[in-house]
Amino acid sequence: MKKIYLSILWHFHQPYYKESVDGDFKMAWVRLHSVKDYISMANLLLEFPEMKATFNFTPSLIEQISDYVEGRGEDDVQKLCKKNVSDLTHNEKCFILDKFFQTNWNNMIRVWHRYEQLYRKRRINIKKSEEVIGNFSEQDILDLETWYNLTWIHQSEIEKDQFLINLQKKGKGFTKSELDILMKKHLQIMSRIIPLYKELKEKGQVELTTSPFHHPILPLLFNMESALKAMPNKVLPKRSEELIEDGIIQIKEGIEYFIKQFGFSPLGMWPSEGSVSTDIIPALAENGIKWIATDEEILGKSLNRDIKNSQERFELLYRPYKLKVNEKEINIIFRDHFLSDLIGFKYQSWDSEIAADDLVNKIIQISKNSPENPIVNIILDGENAWEYYPNNGITFLKNLYKKITENDFIIPITVSEYLDKFHPDMTIDNLFPGSWIDHNFYIWVGHNEDVKGWEYLYKTRESLKRYNLTEEDKIDREKLYKAWKELYIAEGSDWFWWFGDDHNSGEDDIYDFLFREHLKNVFRHIEKPIPEYLNIPVIATEKKAIFKAPIELLKVKIDGKITSFFEWSGAGIYSSKNEKVAMNFDIEKIVKEIHFGFDLKNLFLRIDIFKNPINLLDKDKKILIQFISPKNIKIEVFKNLNNEIKAAVNGNIIDSINIDKIIEIGISFETLGFSEREVVQFYTEIYEKENVLERIPLAGLITFEVPDKEFEIKYWNV
């Protein structure tokens, strides 16, 4: 068997959470991901000296890490945790109840008894924080503050620090001084991130690369019309000129800042969201970038070939290419979309060793069918996936790195090392403009809200440029520099990611606020009145929640059919189309909707899937409905040896199930052991043997309250 080269690129990136260049952080995600993900990914690699990887740092992320470490700003969580609980206002306590459970319930809350106890007390999705704040003692609040900040520290860091070990063992009854020390530990951990990656670079284990400074979609700055290649009928924002100058500055200043922090010039770049076009190539080459990466779908479109066809795939995908534009040349590689998404979205629900074996076997299979010296490029975010994995992904990654380094036929390598060994022998003449998502720019300019945001940005820039040309001598150069920096921040991709209806962070209003605040800061720095349009939110409509609660008692006939429109009209509903939270991916979904409701005695569940529900349970598949509150109860739906569809509650068969066009289940609250007004929390999983094919919801739980006789009165006339 011939050898195959494996390049894994982990992309590190967070939005610019500061309210201004000189301000504080509106959200804490840079700090939290630093102490959990950025540090642990380096720690893990140190354990496997034969393993190699590429890490792509966005300059605006590095800048924020540096600001934390050097004391140039605090986030809202840090500010609250500095205060004594007795000094917290009512609103601050409510903020803590709303924000300090924002983490993965299954892997980061449930595993710690006290944290889960506080979670249940909070009655998430049932009660507003104002309604339950009176149930929380000062010690409860202090324990919650401590657990929130403790659970985000990666276990590989906790295991090296006796204070953190003792804090974790203590579990409850934390003191203010312990919380203070814990918060200092966060900053100490953050201070080691950049030096640790420098060390790995010096050892030859990693290649470090970068992105444009504030993570803009470069092709849209260089030529907004490029979006029409994949979306020919799209109405683009009104503008007077393209932002080529800004794009060049985002590239140039991003590379300069990277050099300042790491001490060398990067050879490679992951363009923001894998977004590429012919227009951006000369500017990248002129600034010393030797290679870039994007998604396999861009390759297929550029060559006008079917990359998903197996033979075409093996011949074309697993090799580098040359790009030459206006006498400027650069190399390009393409990510294996399928393998990357397996890590990002699928393996989290598998047994860690089985998942690692599966990936290694798939890589070996590629080597059997590809030309000589193939390179498999796996590229994905290095921070967002791990909280969905047990043990924050460390078990999976250790298994994966071990199996890769012990395999005689897989050679881990960085991209630049591979390109030094094997120069591209194929050229792409026309690079298709698009991103890693659906080979287009729809997410960033496809919605009315996106267009509105771009027009806000264009108007603000026109005002700044006009000032720059006519009145720049009236203000000091430092303020003018900061005004332009605020504009460049607003050009970042993240604001537009949350505009429109295809993603929902649960806090889209904050991203909207920050986007407009940076544009407002432009006018503050040049001492001009803030235009009224910047007071109007970009997000015009309320985003859909992941699920809505039941509003009336149901009368359901368990026949597997939608007997009438009104049968389920008062039920709660989860819809998979509303849950595209942090990433977009194209692994085929199974479940379309889950409806849930009740009468006074029975719980009713309805599962709608995209294909024939009767065939869903073929080939060792089953449905698991897992209740975690008020009791640990599971309902399993499966085919028995006689090919009959059955449902069982904790192993005991029930009769009230039917499958035809939909899946309908009815079960009494008495059988479940649930009492009136108890909070019920559950999720659903689709299994094939021992592997989870899909979890619904992707993160979190569906929640409702067991009805009492007053239930419908609450909703009368609503």
C-alpha positions as CSV (number, residue, x, y, z in Angstrom):
1,M,0.0,0.0,0.0
2,K,1.3,3.5,-0.9
3,K,1.7,6.2,1.7
4,I,-0.7,9.1,2.0
5,Y,0.0,12.5,3.5
6,L,-2.4,14.0,6.0
7,S,-2.7,17.7,6.6
8,I,-5.0,18.9,9.4
9,L,-5.6,22.6,9.7
10,W,-7.3,23.9,12.8
11,H,-8.8,27.4,12.3
12,F,-8.9,29.7,15.4
13,H,-11.2,32.7,15.2
14,Q,-13.6,34.7,17.3
15,P,-15.5,37.9,16.4
16,Y,-14.2,41.2,17.7
17,Y,-16.2,41.4,21.0
18,K,-15.0,44.8,22.1
19,E,-17.4,47.7,21.9
20,S,-14.6,49.9,20.6
21,V,-10.9,49.8,20.0
22,D,-10.2,51.1,23.5
23,G,-13.2,49.5,25.2
24,D,-14.2,46.4,27.1
25,F,-15.5,43.1,25.8
26,K,-19.2,42.8,25.4
27,M,-19.0,39.0,25.4
28,A,-16.6,36.6,27.1
29,W,-16.1,34.0,24.3
30,V,-12.4,34.8,23.5
31,R,-11.5,34.2,27.1
32,L,-13.6,31.1,27.5
33,H,-12.4,29.5,24.3
34,S,-8.8,30.4,25.2
35,V,-8.8,28.5,28.5
36,K,-10.6,25.6,27.0
37,D,-9.7,25.2,23.4
38,Y,-6.7,27.2,22.2
39,I,-4.5,26.0,25.1
40,S,-5.7,22.4,25.1
41,M,-5.1,21.9,21.3
42,A,-1.5,22.8,21.9
43,N,-1.2,20.7,25.1
44,L,-2.5,17.7,23.3
45,L,-0.1,18.0,20.4
46,L,2.8,18.1,22.9
47,E,1.8,14.6,23.9
48,F,2.3,13.3,20.4
49,P,5.6,14.6,19.1
50,E,5.3,12.7,15.8
51,M,2.0,14.4,15.1
52,K,1.9,17.5,12.9
53,A,-0.8,20.1,12.2
54,T,-1.4,23.6,10.9
55,F,-3.0,26.2,13.1
56,N,-4.6,29.3,11.6
57,F,-4.9,32.3,13.9
58,T,-7.0,35.3,12.9
59,P,-5.1,38.5,13.9
60,S,-8.1,40.0,15.6
61,L,-8.3,37.0,17.8
62,I,-4.6,37.3,18.7
63,E,-5.2,41.0,19.4
64,Q,-8.0,40.2,21.8
65,I,-6.0,37.6,23.7
66,S,-3.2,40.1,24.0
67,D,-5.6,42.7,25.3
68,Y,-6.9,40.4,28.0
69,V,-3.4,39.4,29.1
70,E,-2.1,42.9,29.2
71,G,-5.1,44.4,30.9
72,R,-6.6,46.3,28.0
73,G,-10.2,45.5,28.7
74,E,-12.5,43.2,30.7
75,D,-15.7,41.3,29.7
76,D,-19.0,41.5,31.4
77,V,-18.5,38.2,33.2
78,Q,-15.2,39.3,34.7
79,K,-16.8,42.5,36.0
80,L,-19.6,40.7,37.7
81,C,-17.3,38.1,39.2
82,K,-15.2,40.9,40.8
83,K,-18.1,42.1,42.8
84,N,-19.3,40.6,46.1
85,V,-22.6,38.8,45.6
86,S,-24.2,41.0,48.2
87,D,-23.3,44.1,46.1
88,L,-24.9,42.7,42.9
89,T,-28.0,44.5,41.7
90,H,-31.2,42.6,40.9
91,N,-30.5,43.0,37.1
92,E,-26.9,41.8,37.5
93,K,-28.2,38.6,39.3
94,C,-30.7,38.1,36.5
95,F,-27.9,38.5,33.9
96,I,-25.9,35.8,35.8
97,L,-28.9,33.4,35.7
98,D,-29.4,34.1,32.0
99,K,-25.7,33.8,30.8
100,F,-23.9,31.5,33.2
101,F,-25.6,28.4,31.9
102,Q,-24.5,29.1,28.3
103,T,-22.5,26.0,27.8
104,N,-23.2,22.4,26.7
105,W,-25.6,20.8,29.1
106,N,-24.7,17.2,28.4
107,N,-20.9,17.5,28.6
108,M,-20.2,20.6,30.7
109,I,-23.1,20.9,33.1
110,R,-24.7,17.5,33.7
111,V,-21.3,15.9,34.6
112,W,-21.0,18.2,37.7
113,H,-23.6,17.6,40.4
114,R,-23.7,21.1,41.8
115,Y,-23.8,22.8,38.4
116,E,-26.6,20.5,37.3
117,Q,-28.5,21.2,40.6
118,L,-28.3,24.9,39.9
119,Y,-29.4,24.4,36.3
120,R,-32.5,22.5,37.4
121,K,-33.2,25.2,39.9
122,R,-33.0,27.9,37.2
123,R,-35.8,26.1,35.2
124,I,-34.3,27.0,31.9
125,N,-36.9,27.8,29.1
126,I,-39.7,27.6,31.6
127,K,-39.3,30.6,33.9
128,K,-37.7,34.0,33.3
129,S,-34.8,34.8,35.5
130,E,-36.9,37.5,37.2
131,E,-39.3,34.8,38.3
132,V,-36.8,32.5,39.9
133,I,-34.1,34.9,41.2
134,G,-35.6,34.8,44.7
135,N,-34.9,31.1,44.9
136,F,-31.2,31.6,44.6
137,S,-29.2,32.4,47.8
138,E,-26.0,34.4,47.7
139,Q,-24.1,31.0,48.0
140,D,-26.0,29.7,45.0
141,I,-24.9,32.7,42.9
142,L,-21.3,32.4,44.0
143,D,-21.3,28.6,43.3
144,L,-22.8,29.4,39.8
145,E,-20.2,32.0,39.0
146,T,-17.4,29.6,40.1
147,W,-18.8,26.6,38.2
148,Y,-19.3,28.6,35.0
149,N,-15.7,29.8,34.9
150,L,-14.3,26.5,36.1
151,T,-16.1,24.2,33.7
152,W,-14.7,26.2,30.7
153,I,-11.1,25.5,31.8
154,H,-10.0,22.4,29.9
155,Q,-9.3,19.3,32.0
156,S,-5.7,19.1,30.7
157,E,-5.1,22.4,32.4
158,I,-7.0,21.5,35.6
159,E,-4.9,18.3,36.0
160,K,-1.7,20.4,36.2
161,D,-3.0,22.8,38.9
162,Q,-3.6,21.6,42.5
163,F,-5.8,24.6,43.2
164,L,-8.1,23.8,40.3
165,I,-8.1,20.1,41.2
166,N,-9.2,21.0,44.8
167,L,-11.8,23.4,43.5
168,Q,-13.3,20.8,41.3
169,K,-13.3,18.3,44.1
170,K,-14.9,20.7,46.5
171,G,-17.9,21.1,44.3
172,K,-19.9,23.6,46.2
173,G,-19.7,26.2,49.0
174,F,-17.1,28.2,47.2
175,T,-15.7,31.4,48.6
176,K,-15.2,34.8,47.0
177,S,-11.4,34.5,47.4
178,E,-11.5,31.1,45.5
179,L,-13.5,32.7,42.7
180,D,-10.9,35.6,42.6
181,I,-8.0,33.1,42.2
182,L,-10.0,31.2,39.6
183,M,-10.4,34.3,37.5
184,K,-6.7,35.1,37.7
185,K,-6.0,31.5,36.6
186,H,-7.9,32.3,33.3
187,L,-5.5,35.2,32.5
188,Q,-2.4,33.1,33.5
189,I,-3.5,30.4,31.1
190,M,-4.2,32.9,28.3
191,S,-0.7,34.4,28.8
192,R,0.8,31.0,27.8
193,I,-1.1,30.5,24.5
194,I,1.1,32.3,22.0
195,P,4.4,31.2,23.6
196,L,3.2,27.6,23.5
197,Y,2.4,27.7,19.8
198,K,5.8,29.4,19.2
199,E,7.4,26.5,20.9
200,L,5.5,24.0,18.8
201,K,6.6,25.9,15.7
202,E,10.2,25.8,16.7
203,K,10.0,22.1,17.3
204,G,8.7,21.7,13.7
205,Q,5.4,20.2,14.8
206,V,3.2,22.9,13.6
207,E,2.9,25.5,10.8
208,L,1.3,28.7,11.9
209,T,-0.8,30.7,9.4
210,T,-3.2,33.6,9.4
211,S,-6.3,35.2,7.9
212,P,-7.1,38.8,6.9
213,F,-7.0,41.0,10.1
214,H,-10.7,41.3,11.0
215,H,-11.9,38.2,9.1
216,P,-13.7,39.9,6.2
217,I,-15.0,38.0,3.2
218,L,-12.2,39.2,0.9
219,P,-14.0,38.6,-2.5
220,L,-16.9,40.8,-1.4
221,L,-14.5,43.6,-0.6
222,F,-12.5,43.3,-3.9
223,N,-15.6,42.8,-6.1
224,M,-19.1,42.6,-4.7
225,E,-20.3,41.5,-8.2
226,S,-18.4,38.2,-7.7
227,A,-21.3,37.1,-5.6
228,L,-23.4,36.9,-8.7
229,K,-21.4,34.1,-10.2
230,A,-23.2,31.6,-7.9
231,M,-26.3,33.7,-7.3
232,P,-27.0,35.4,-10.7
233,N,-30.4,36.9,-9.6
234,K,-29.3,38.3,-6.3
235,V,-29.9,42.0,-5.6
236,L,-26.7,43.4,-4.2
237,P,-26.2,46.3,-1.9
238,K,-26.1,49.8,-3.3
239,R,-22.5,51.2,-3.4
240,S,-20.4,53.8,-5.0
241,E,-17.2,51.7,-5.3
242,E,-15.6,48.4,-4.3
243,L,-13.5,48.2,-1.2
244,I,-10.3,46.9,-2.8
245,E,-8.2,49.2,-0.7
246,D,-9.7,47.9,2.5
247,G,-9.2,44.3,1.4
248,I,-5.5,45.0,0.8
249,I,-5.1,46.7,4.2
250,Q,-6.9,43.7,5.9
251,I,-4.4,41.4,4.3
252,K,-1.3,43.6,4.8
253,E,-2.0,44.7,8.4
254,G,-3.1,41.2,9.4
255,I,0.2,39.7,8.2
256,E,2.2,42.5,9.9
257,Y,0.4,41.9,13.2
258,F,1.0,38.2,12.9
259,I,4.8,38.9,12.4
260,K,4.8,41.2,15.4
261,Q,3.3,38.4,17.6
262,F,5.1,35.3,16.3
263,G,8.3,36.7,14.9
264,F,8.1,35.4,11.4
265,S,6.0,35.8,8.2
266,P,3.3,33.2,7.5
267,L,3.5,31.3,4.3
268,G,-0.1,30.2,4.2
269,M,-3.6,31.7,4.7
270,W,-7.0,30.4,5.3
271,P,-9.1,33.2,3.7
272,S,-12.1,34.0,6.0
273,E,-14.7,31.2,5.6
274,G,-12.6,29.7,2.9
275,S,-13.8,32.6,0.6
276,V,-11.8,32.9,-2.6
277,S,-11.9,34.5,-6.0
278,T,-9.5,35.4,-8.8
279,D,-9.6,39.0,-7.7
280,I,-7.9,38.5,-4.4
281,I,-4.9,36.4,-5.6
282,P,-2.5,39.2,-6.7
283,A,-2.8,41.0,-3.3
284,L,-2.1,37.8,-1.4
285,A,0.9,36.9,-3.5
286,E,2.3,40.5,-3.2
287,N,2.2,40.2,0.6
288,G,4.2,37.0,0.7
289,I,1.4,34.4,0.9
290,K,2.6,31.2,-0.8
291,W,-0.6,29.1,-0.4
292,I,-4.3,29.3,0.4
293,A,-7.0,26.8,1.1
294,T,-10.7,26.5,0.4
295,D,-13.4,23.9,0.0
296,E,-13.6,21.0,-2.5
297,E,-16.8,22.4,-4.0
298,I,-14.8,25.4,-5.3
299,L,-12.4,23.0,-7.0
300,G,-15.3,21.2,-8.7
301,K,-16.8,24.5,-9.9
302,S,-13.4,25.8,-11.0
303,L,-12.7,22.7,-13.1
304,N,-16.3,22.2,-14.1
305,R,-16.0,18.6,-12.9
306,D,-18.0,16.4,-10.6
307,I,-15.8,16.1,-7.5
308,K,-18.4,14.0,-5.7
309,N,-18.0,11.3,-8.3
310,S,-15.6,8.8,-6.7
311,Q,-13.1,8.5,-9.5
312,E,-13.0,12.2,-10.3
313,R,-12.6,12.8,-6.6
314,F,-9.6,10.6,-6.2
315,E,-7.9,12.0,-9.2
316,L,-8.5,15.7,-8.5
317,L,-9.1,16.5,-4.9
318,Y,-6.1,15.0,-3.1
319,R,-3.4,17.2,-4.8
320,P,-2.3,20.9,-4.8
321,Y,-2.8,23.3,-7.7
322,K,-1.3,26.5,-9.0
323,L,-3.1,29.8,-9.5
324,K,-1.6,32.5,-11.7
325,V,-3.3,35.9,-12.0
326,N,-1.6,38.9,-13.6
327,E,1.8,37.3,-13.4
328,K,1.3,36.6,-9.7
329,E,1.4,32.9,-8.7
330,I,0.1,31.2,-5.6
331,N,-0.6,27.6,-4.6
332,I,-4.0,26.3,-3.4
333,I,-5.3,23.2,-1.6
334,F,-8.8,22.0,-1.1
335,R,-10.4,20.6,2.0
336,D,-12.1,17.2,2.1
337,H,-15.5,18.5,3.0
338,F,-16.9,15.1,4.1
339,L,-14.0,14.2,6.4
340,S,-13.8,17.7,7.9
341,D,-17.5,17.6,8.7
342,L,-17.3,14.2,10.3
343,I,-15.0,15.7,12.9
344,G,-17.0,18.9,13.2
345,F,-20.5,17.5,13.4
346,K,-20.7,13.7,13.4
347,Y,-18.1,11.9,15.5
348,Q,-19.1,13.8,18.7
349,S,-21.9,11.2,19.2
350,W,-19.7,8.1,18.4
351,D,-17.5,6.1,20.7
352,S,-14.2,7.9,20.5
353,E,-12.1,4.9,19.5
354,I,-14.6,3.8,16.9
355,A,-14.7,7.3,15.5
356,A,-10.9,7.5,15.3
357,D,-10.7,4.1,13.6
358,D,-13.4,5.1,11.1
359,L,-11.5,8.3,10.1
360,V,-8.2,6.5,9.7
361,N,-9.8,3.7,7.7
362,K,-11.4,6.3,5.4
363,I,-8.0,8.0,4.9
364,I,-6.4,4.6,4.0
365,Q,-9.2,3.9,1.5
366,I,-8.3,7.2,-0.2
367,S,-4.7,6.2,-0.5
368,K,-5.7,2.9,-2.3
369,N,-7.5,4.9,-5.1
370,S,-5.5,8.1,-5.5
371,P,-2.5,8.9,-7.6
372,E,1.0,8.9,-6.1
373,N,1.7,11.1,-3.0
374,P,-1.8,12.2,-2.3
375,I,-2.6,14.7,0.4
376,V,-5.8,14.7,2.4
377,N,-6.7,18.1,3.7
378,I,-8.9,18.2,6.8
379,I,-9.8,21.8,7.7
380,L,-12.2,23.0,10.3
381,D,-12.7,25.3,13.3
382,G,-10.4,24.3,16.2
383,E,-12.7,25.6,18.9
384,N,-16.4,25.1,18.2
385,A,-16.8,21.3,18.0
386,W,-15.2,20.2,21.3
387,E,-17.9,21.1,23.8
388,Y,-20.2,18.7,22.0
389,Y,-17.7,15.8,22.5
390,P,-17.5,13.9,25.8
391,N,-14.5,15.1,27.8
392,N,-14.2,18.2,25.5
393,G,-12.9,16.0,22.6
394,I,-9.7,15.0,24.3
395,T,-10.4,11.3,24.2
396,F,-11.3,11.4,20.5
397,L,-8.2,13.5,19.6
398,K,-5.8,11.3,21.6
399,N,-7.2,8.2,19.9
400,L,-7.0,9.9,16.5
401,Y,-3.4,11.2,17.0
402,K,-2.2,7.9,18.4
403,K,-3.7,5.9,15.5
404,I,-2.3,8.4,12.9
405,T,1.2,8.4,14.3
406,E,1.3,4.6,14.7
407,N,0.1,3.9,11.2
408,D,2.9,3.1,8.7
409,F,1.0,4.5,5.7
410,I,-0.3,7.8,7.0
411,I,2.3,10.7,7.2
412,P,1.1,13.7,9.1
413,I,2.5,16.9,7.5
414,T,2.1,20.6,7.4
415,V,0.9,22.2,4.1
416,S,4.2,24.1,3.5
417,E,6.2,20.9,4.1
418,Y,4.1,19.0,1.5
419,L,4.5,21.8,-1.1
420,D,8.2,21.8,-0.6
421,K,8.3,18.1,-1.4
422,F,5.7,18.0,-4.2
423,H,5.2,21.0,-6.4
424,P,1.8,21.4,-8.0
425,D,1.7,20.1,-11.5
426,M,-1.8,21.2,-12.3
427,T,-3.1,24.8,-12.8
428,I,-6.5,26.3,-12.2
429,D,-7.2,29.0,-14.8
430,N,-10.5,30.3,-13.5
431,L,-11.0,30.2,-9.7
432,F,-14.7,30.0,-9.0
433,P,-15.7,32.8,-6.5
434,G,-17.3,31.3,-3.3
435,S,-16.8,30.1,0.2
436,W,-16.6,26.7,2.0
437,I,-20.4,26.8,2.4
438,D,-22.3,25.9,-0.7
439,H,-19.6,27.5,-2.9
440,N,-21.3,30.9,-2.7
441,F,-21.5,34.0,-0.5
442,Y,-25.2,33.6,0.4
443,I,-24.7,33.8,4.2
444,W,-23.0,37.2,4.0
445,V,-24.9,38.9,1.2
446,G,-27.9,36.7,0.5
447,H,-30.5,38.1,2.9
448,N,-32.2,41.5,3.0
449,E,-30.6,42.0,6.4
450,D,-27.2,41.4,4.9
451,V,-27.8,43.9,2.2
452,K,-29.0,46.4,4.8
453,G,-25.8,45.9,6.9
454,W,-23.6,46.3,3.8
455,E,-25.4,49.6,2.9
456,Y,-24.8,50.9,6.5
457,L,-21.1,50.0,6.1
458,Y,-20.9,51.7,2.6
459,K,-22.6,54.8,3.8
460,T,-20.3,55.1,6.9
461,R,-17.2,54.5,4.8
462,E,-18.3,57.2,2.3
463,S,-18.6,59.7,5.2
464,L,-15.2,58.7,6.5
465,K,-13.5,58.9,3.1
466,R,-15.1,62.3,2.4
467,Y,-13.8,63.5,5.8
468,N,-10.4,62.0,5.0
469,L,-10.2,64.0,1.8
470,T,-11.5,67.3,3.1
471,E,-11.0,67.7,6.8
472,E,-8.3,65.3,8.0
473,D,-6.1,68.1,9.2
474,K,-8.7,69.0,11.8
475,I,-8.2,65.9,13.9
476,D,-5.2,64.1,15.2
477,R,-3.8,61.1,13.3
478,E,-4.4,58.7,16.1
479,K,-8.2,59.4,16.1
480,L,-8.3,59.0,12.4
481,Y,-6.4,55.7,12.5
482,K,-8.9,54.5,15.1
483,A,-11.9,55.6,13.0
484,W,-10.6,53.5,10.1
485,K,-9.9,50.5,12.4
486,E,-13.5,50.6,13.6
487,L,-14.7,50.5,10.0
488,Y,-12.4,47.5,9.3
489,I,-13.8,45.7,12.3
490,A,-17.3,46.2,10.9
491,E,-16.2,44.6,7.7
492,G,-15.7,41.3,9.6
493,S,-17.7,38.3,8.4
494,D,-19.3,37.5,11.8
495,W,-21.8,40.3,11.9
496,F,-23.3,39.2,8.6
497,W,-23.2,35.5,9.7
498,W,-25.9,36.3,12.2
499,F,-28.0,38.6,10.0
500,G,-30.7,36.8,8.1
501,D,-32.7,33.7,9.1
502,D,-30.1,30.9,8.5
503,H,-28.2,31.2,11.8
504,N,-29.4,31.9,15.3
505,S,-27.0,32.5,18.2
506,G,-29.7,33.3,20.7
507,E,-27.9,36.7,21.1
508,D,-28.2,38.0,17.6
509,D,-29.2,41.4,18.9
510,I,-25.8,41.8,20.6
511,Y,-24.0,41.1,17.3
512,D,-26.3,43.7,15.6
513,F,-25.5,46.2,18.4
514,L,-21.7,45.6,18.1
515,F,-21.8,46.0,14.3
516,R,-23.6,49.3,14.5
517,E,-21.6,50.4,17.5
518,H,-18.3,50.1,15.5
519,L,-19.8,52.1,12.7
520,K,-21.0,54.7,15.2
521,N,-17.5,54.8,16.6
522,V,-16.2,56.0,13.2
523,F,-18.3,59.2,13.6
524,R,-17.3,59.6,17.3
525,H,-13.6,59.5,16.3
526,I,-14.0,62.1,13.6
527,E,-16.2,64.2,15.8
528,K,-19.2,64.1,13.5
529,P,-22.9,63.5,14.4
530,I,-24.0,59.9,14.3
531,P,-26.5,59.3,11.4
532,E,-30.0,58.2,12.4
533,Y,-29.8,55.1,10.3
534,L,-27.2,53.6,12.7
535,N,-29.9,53.7,15.5
536,I,-32.1,51.3,13.5
537,P,-31.2,47.6,14.0
538,V,-30.2,45.6,11.0
539,I,-32.2,42.7,12.3
540,A,-35.7,43.8,11.6
541,T,-37.7,40.8,12.9
542,E,-37.5,38.6,15.9
543,K,-35.5,35.4,15.2
544,K,-37.3,32.1,15.6
545,A,-36.6,30.1,18.8
546,I,-35.3,26.5,18.4
547,F,-38.6,25.3,19.8
548,K,-41.9,26.8,21.0
549,A,-43.9,25.5,24.0
550,P,-47.4,23.9,24.0
551,I,-50.2,26.3,24.3
552,E,-53.3,24.1,24.7
553,L,-54.4,20.6,25.7
554,L,-54.4,18.1,22.8
555,K,-56.8,15.4,21.6
556,V,-54.6,13.0,19.7
557,K,-55.5,9.8,18.0
558,I,-52.4,7.6,17.9
559,D,-52.6,6.3,14.3
560,G,-49.5,7.6,12.7
561,K,-51.5,10.1,10.6
562,I,-52.3,13.8,10.7
563,T,-56.0,13.2,11.4
564,S,-56.8,16.9,11.1
565,F,-55.0,20.3,11.2
566,F,-56.2,20.9,14.7
567,E,-55.0,17.6,16.1
568,W,-51.5,19.0,16.8
569,S,-52.1,22.7,16.4
570,G,-51.7,23.5,20.1
571,A,-48.6,21.4,20.5
572,G,-45.0,22.6,21.1
573,I,-42.8,22.2,18.1
574,Y,-39.1,21.8,17.4
575,S,-38.1,22.4,13.7
576,S,-34.6,21.4,12.5
577,K,-34.6,24.3,10.0
578,N,-34.4,26.7,13.0
579,E,-31.3,25.2,14.4
580,K,-28.2,26.2,12.4
581,V,-26.4,27.6,15.3
582,A,-22.6,28.1,15.0
583,M,-21.9,26.4,11.7
584,N,-23.5,25.4,8.5
585,F,-23.1,21.9,7.2
586,D,-24.6,19.6,4.7
587,I,-24.7,16.2,6.3
588,E,-28.2,15.1,5.5
589,K,-30.7,15.6,8.3
590,I,-33.1,12.8,9.3
591,V,-35.6,14.5,11.6
592,K,-37.7,17.4,10.2
593,E,-39.8,18.2,13.3
594,I,-40.7,17.0,16.7
595,H,-44.2,18.0,18.1
596,F,-44.8,17.5,21.8
597,G,-47.9,18.2,23.9
598,F,-50.4,16.6,26.3
599,D,-53.8,16.3,27.8
600,L,-54.1,16.3,31.6
601,K,-53.1,12.6,31.9
602,N,-50.9,11.8,28.9
603,L,-47.8,13.0,27.0
604,F,-48.0,12.9,23.2
605,L,-45.0,12.9,20.9
606,R,-44.9,13.2,17.1
607,I,-41.8,12.8,15.0
608,D,-41.8,13.9,11.4
609,I,-38.8,12.8,9.3
610,F,-37.7,13.8,5.8
611,K,-38.1,10.3,4.3
612,N,-40.4,7.3,4.8
613,P,-40.7,6.9,8.6
614,I,-41.4,3.1,8.4
615,N,-38.1,2.6,6.7
616,L,-36.3,4.7,9.3
617,L,-36.0,1.8,11.7
618,D,-34.5,-0.7,9.2
619,K,-30.9,-1.9,9.5
620,D,-30.3,-1.8,13.2
621,K,-31.7,1.7,13.7
622,K,-33.7,2.9,16.6
623,I,-35.1,6.1,18.1
624,L,-34.2,7.1,21.7
625,I,-36.2,9.7,23.5
626,Q,-34.2,10.5,26.6
627,F,-35.8,12.4,29.5
628,I,-33.3,13.9,32.0
629,S,-35.8,15.7,34.2
630,P,-37.7,15.3,36.4
631,K,-36.5,11.6,36.2
632,N,-34.0,9.7,34.0
633,I,-36.5,7.9,31.7
634,K,-35.9,6.6,28.2
635,I,-38.3,5.6,25.5
636,E,-36.9,3.5,22.7
637,V,-38.6,2.9,19.3
638,F,-37.4,-0.1,17.3
639,K,-38.2,-3.1,15.2
640,N,-38.3,-6.4,17.0
641,L,-37.2,-9.8,15.5
642,N,-40.6,-10.2,13.9
643,N,-40.1,-6.9,12.1
644,E,-42.8,-5.2,14.3
645,I,-42.4,-1.6,15.4
646,K,-42.4,-1.4,19.2
647,A,-41.8,1.2,21.9
648,A,-40.5,0.6,25.3
649,V,-40.3,2.8,28.4
650,N,-37.1,1.8,30.4
651,G,-37.4,-1.6,28.7
652,N,-41.1,-2.1,29.3
653,I,-43.2,-2.4,26.1
654,I,-46.1,0.1,25.6
655,D,-48.9,-0.2,23.1
656,S,-49.6,3.4,22.2
657,I,-47.4,3.9,19.2
658,N,-48.1,4.0,15.5
659,I,-46.1,4.8,12.4
660,D,-47.5,5.7,9.0
661,K,-46.9,9.2,7.5
662,I,-45.6,10.3,10.9
663,I,-44.5,8.7,14.1
664,E,-47.0,9.1,17.0
665,I,-46.5,8.0,20.6
666,G,-48.8,8.4,23.6
667,I,-47.8,7.6,27.2
668,S,-49.4,8.5,30.5
669,F,-47.6,10.8,33.0
670,E,-48.3,8.1,35.6
671,T,-46.2,5.6,33.6
672,L,-43.4,8.1,33.3
673,G,-43.6,9.1,37.0
674,F,-44.1,12.8,36.2
675,S,-46.2,15.0,38.4
676,E,-48.1,18.2,37.8
677,R,-46.0,21.3,37.2
678,E,-42.7,19.4,37.2
679,V,-40.3,20.6,34.6
680,V,-39.7,18.0,31.8
681,Q,-36.5,18.1,29.7
682,F,-35.7,15.7,26.9
683,Y,-33.8,15.2,23.7
684,T,-34.1,12.6,20.9
685,E,-31.4,10.6,19.2
686,I,-31.4,8.4,16.1
687,Y,-29.1,5.4,16.5
688,E,-27.6,2.9,14.1
689,K,-26.2,0.1,16.3
690,E,-24.1,2.0,18.9
691,N,-23.5,5.2,16.8
692,V,-25.7,8.3,17.1
693,L,-26.7,9.4,13.6
694,E,-28.5,12.6,14.8
695,R,-29.3,14.4,18.0
696,I,-32.3,16.6,18.4
697,P,-31.8,19.4,19.4
698,L,-28.2,19.6,18.3
699,A,-27.4,21.2,21.7
700,G,-29.6,21.8,24.7
701,L,-32.9,20.3,25.6
702,I,-36.6,20.5,24.7
703,T,-38.4,21.7,27.8
704,F,-42.0,21.9,29.0
705,E,-44.0,21.8,32.3
706,V,-46.4,19.0,33.1
707,P,-49.9,20.6,32.9
708,D,-52.3,21.0,35.8
709,K,-56.0,22.0,35.6
710,E,-55.1,25.7,35.3
711,F,-53.0,25.1,32.2
712,E,-55.4,26.3,29.5
713,I,-56.6,29.2,31.6
714,K,-53.1,30.6,31.4
715,Y,-53.4,30.7,27.6
716,W,-57.0,31.9,27.3
717,N,-57.2,34.9,25.1
718,V,-53.5,34.9,24.4
